[in-house]
Amino acid sequence: MMENQLDNIVKENIKRLFFEVNESLIKNNRKKESLQIMAVTKTVDPHLINIAIENGITLLGENRVQEYLSKKDQYLDNAKVHFIGNLQSNKVKYIINNVDMIESVSSLKLAKEINRYSIKENIKKDILLEVNIGKEDNKGGFLLQDLQYALEEISQMSNIKVNGLMCIPPKINVERYFYEMEKIFIDIQSKKIDNINMSILSMGMSNDYKLAIKYNSNIIRIGTALFGKRDYAV
C-alpha cells in the first residue's frame, strides 16, 4: 500500500474515532476533557505516528523499551509518552527520563527500582499501578488482595507519585471487570492516602473502549482502530 493511502487511512480512522468517542461521552454525560485518547504505537512506523500527532492525538503509549528508544527521536515533540508494556526492572534506567508516565507498574520490586532511579535523576516520576483484575496467570499486575498493601508501601517512596490505576481485563465479561475497576478506583480515592493521587483510570482498548468510557476510564489505549491490524511478531 502506498504511503499516501496509509496516511489517509490513519486520518480517516482518527476522524471516526473522535466522532464515536464523542458520542460515547455524550451518552454517558461526560465532558470531552474528561478523557484522553492514547495511540498505541507498537510496531507502527514513526511517520504514521506523526500523522496521528498532527491530527489531534496528543498521547502515545509505548510497549517495548528498545523499539521506543529506536524511534523516539523521529517523533514530533508535541505529544506526551506513557510506557504501557511489561517493564523489566533492569530496563528502568533507559526510560526513566524518556517517558512522562509509567502506567504498567506491576510489582513492588519495579516500583522500588523506579524510585531508586528517580532519586538518582532528581525527578519525581508519575506512575499508575497495574491491576490484574481477572487474576490471569499470563498477565502482570497487583491482585486485588495485595493492592492496599502495595499502595501503602509505594506511598512512602519519595520520588514516585501514584496517579491512578490501569488494567487489561480478560476478553470475556469485560463489563463486569470495568465495573469492578471503577469501584476500586473510587474506594481508593475516598481513602485520601498521602502521595496517592487517584486521578487516572486507564482502561479500554480498540474493541471495548465504549464500555470503558461508561465506567469512567479517562485514558483509552487505541492501536488497531487507529493504525489497523499489525504483525506483532516484528
FENHU-V57905 format. One record per backbone hydrogen bond with DSSP energy under -0.5 kcal/mol. NH is the residue of the N-H (numbers start at 1). CO is the residue of the C=O. If there is no record, write none. Layout:
NH/CO + NH/CO
This chain:
6/2 + 7/3 + 8/4 + 9/5 + 10/6 + 11/7 + 12/8 + 13/9 + 14/10 + 15/11 + 16/12 + 17/13 + 18/14 + 19/15 + 20/16 + 21/17 + 22/18 + 23/19 + 24/20 + 25/21 + 26/22 + 27/23 + 28/24 + 29/26 + 30/25 + 34/31 + 35/32 + 36/218 + 38/36 + 38/220 + 39/59 + 40/38 + 40/222 + 41/39 + 41/61 + 44/41 + 48/45 + 49/45 + 50/46 + 51/47 + 52/48 + 53/49 + 54/50 + 55/51 + 56/53 + 57/52 + 58/56 + 59/37 + 60/80 + 61/39 + 62/60 + 62/82 + 68/64 + 69/65 + 70/66 + 71/67 + 71/68 + 72/68 + 74/71 + 75/72 + 80/58 + 82/60 + 83/101 + 84/62 + 84/82 + 85/62 + 88/86 + 91/88 + 92/89 + 94/91 + 95/91 + 95/92 + 96/92 + 98/95 + 99/95 + 100/81 + 101/81 + 102/126 + 103/83 + 103/101 + 104/83 + 105/103 + 105/128 + 106/104 + 111/107 + 112/108 + 113/109 + 114/110 + 115/111 + 116/112 + 117/113 + 118/114 + 119/115 + 120/116 + 121/117 + 122/118 + 122/119 + 123/118 + 125/123 + 125/159 + 126/100 + 127/161 + 128/102 + 129/164 + 130/105 + 130/128 + 131/166 + 132/142 + 133/131 + 135/132 + 139/136 + 141/106 + 142/130 + 146/143 + 147/143 + 147/144 + 148/144 + 150/146 + 151/147 + 152/148 + 153/149 + 154/150 + 155/151 + 156/153 + 157/154 + 160/157 + 161/125 + 162/195 + 163/127 + 163/161 + 165/200 + 166/129 + 167/202 + 168/131 + 177/173 + 178/174 + 179/175 + 180/176 + 181/177 + 182/178 + 183/179 + 184/180 + 185/181 + 186/182 + 187/183 + 188/184 + 189/185 + 190/186 + 191/187 + 191/188 + 192/188 + 192/189 + 196/193 + 197/162 + 197/195 + 198/196 + 199/163 + 199/197 + 200/163 + 202/165 + 202/200 + 203/201 + 203/219 + 208/205 + 209/205 + 212/208 + 213/209 + 214/210 + 215/211 + 216/213 + 217/212 + 218/201 + 219/201 + 220/36 + 221/204 + 222/38 + 222/220 + 223/221 + 226/223 + 227/223 + 228/224 + 232/230 + 234/231
